[in-house]
Amino acid sequence: MNWKTGFQLLLALFMLLSVGCASGLTLVAPRVKEVSYGKKETGDRINVIYRLDENRGIYTLTRQPLCKEQVEEITTSRKRPRGLFFALCEVPLYGLGLADYLVAKIYTGLSDKEVSRTMVDSGQVIPCGEPEQACQEEVILQFPDSERVQHILTDDSARIPLETLIAKETQDLHINVFVKREGDILYIKTIDQTFTF
């Protein structure tokens, strides 16, 4: 027997021993797709949240932009190790069950293949950008104590001129603040205090 034939027999023996039940089942089994998620990014701006801030009796309306959250969706295709039961049965028979399952695990690790990588909506809405002044925004003020409703615009500094709207003789203690935006009326806050202008 020459060295070439011996090498071929050794290679065939190695293949026979290394491809047992577990590794064989792993090789012929179909690939399984798995989805994982990577980095997150800010998507398109979709809405705003309003906030009413008070400083020494001066009320300022600000708005915080809201955006869709985008997340990287990574789809991979891989083999899963199969035949663990058969590999465990091979251990007492001829002692190669663990090596067989190890070969199946190695093949599984080498079979990873990235199918796609895309940015998709996560379904979450997140703040994006800095809060901004809500200048020239239409505000509705409801005075429950005097049963009045007042429509005004915020000024160029996003302030609501309450001092000119509250009549001292009515003693309005509660003011419900709403913002009219794109046909909707959004409740912002109830100011609950005694004003002395």
QUIWO-V385591 format. One record per helix or strand of 2 or more residues. SS is the DSSP state (2 for helix, 1 for strand). FROM is the first residue (numbers start at 0). TO is the last residue. If there is no record, write none. Layout:
SS/FROM/TO  SS/FROM/TO
This chain:
2/2/17  2/20/27  1/31/54  1/57/77  2/83/93  2/96/109  1/112/126  1/131/132  1/137/142  1/147/152  1/158/159  2/161/163  1/173/180  1/183/191
